[in-house]
């Protein structure tokens, strides 16, 4: 599962550079939500045994220090770029913001919580975030907050919740909410993916699907060749969301394969270490997208530069921030 997480994270990086690669962007983020649901169900049940407060504090202390370190690095690079006259979306957003909006932008960059609301505010949008994709952390924290409650629901109730939210999403699309930010940043429309991960963990706990190893190959193939497959086999559009049904097929494959994928990789230290890099990759990469992508160099070269710099900084973030923080948490919380 760690390898899948790292592949999805790199897919996001490549997609943000405008280059051709594996599943990325919104599709990869929603796949992360499915995987998160599986892990949170597993962790809460086995390491916290129903204790909500330690679970929530542990999740916060795991994610937040790495984000603050990535934010500090990004601000330093933006300042250096600005001193050389290099403009970025972030510097432009700061330049036009009045004092109330500037205060809000600073608060949301520091707290992360509810940062997705910037996308719903006009004329300011998500570019008010120094690390634009980090709005997904706000949704993740909301998932974590709801997780203890959701885990008390029966599986049939969770399936009903998923069905209700998916139908609501389709109706919303038909009513005109078929464009950003509704298709990715609106929390109720993303919750079914997290719940699908919870259901996948319940299947694993019941021994269902743990031996379906061919599904692992299918899922990795779908992630790696996602853009080729969706171009060669176009699926029906959900109103104007051309990739909506494509994404649903991939999310279903990820959810169904998770029991077998976890069973196959749970004892692999290498896979775990690879997976640990997925969050630092996601957290830091956008500063390099801002500085190098969509300028005068080809998108493929820009993607190579951004990916290389991202990996170097992600390794440093893991080694000097995330790893020590995880060690220090051992005395206070169960470590995941």
Secondary structure, 3 states (H helix, E strand, C coil): CHHHHHHHHHHHHHHHCCCCCCCCCHHHHHHHHHHHHHHHHHHHHHHHCCCHHHHHHHHHHHHHHHHHHHHHHHHHHHHHHHHCCCCCHHHHHHHHCCHHHHHHHHHHHHHCCCHHHHHHCCCCCHHHCCCHHHHHHHHHHHHHHHHHHHCCCCHHHHHHHHHHHHHHHHHHHHCCCCCCCCCCCCHHHHHHHHHHHHHHHHHHHCCCCCCCCHHHHHHHHHHHCHHHHHHHCCCCCECCECCHHHHHHHHHHHHHHHHHHHHHHCCCHHHHHHHHHHHHHHHHHHHHHHHHCCCCCCHHHHHHHHHHHHHHHHHHHHHHHHHHHHHHHHHCCCCC
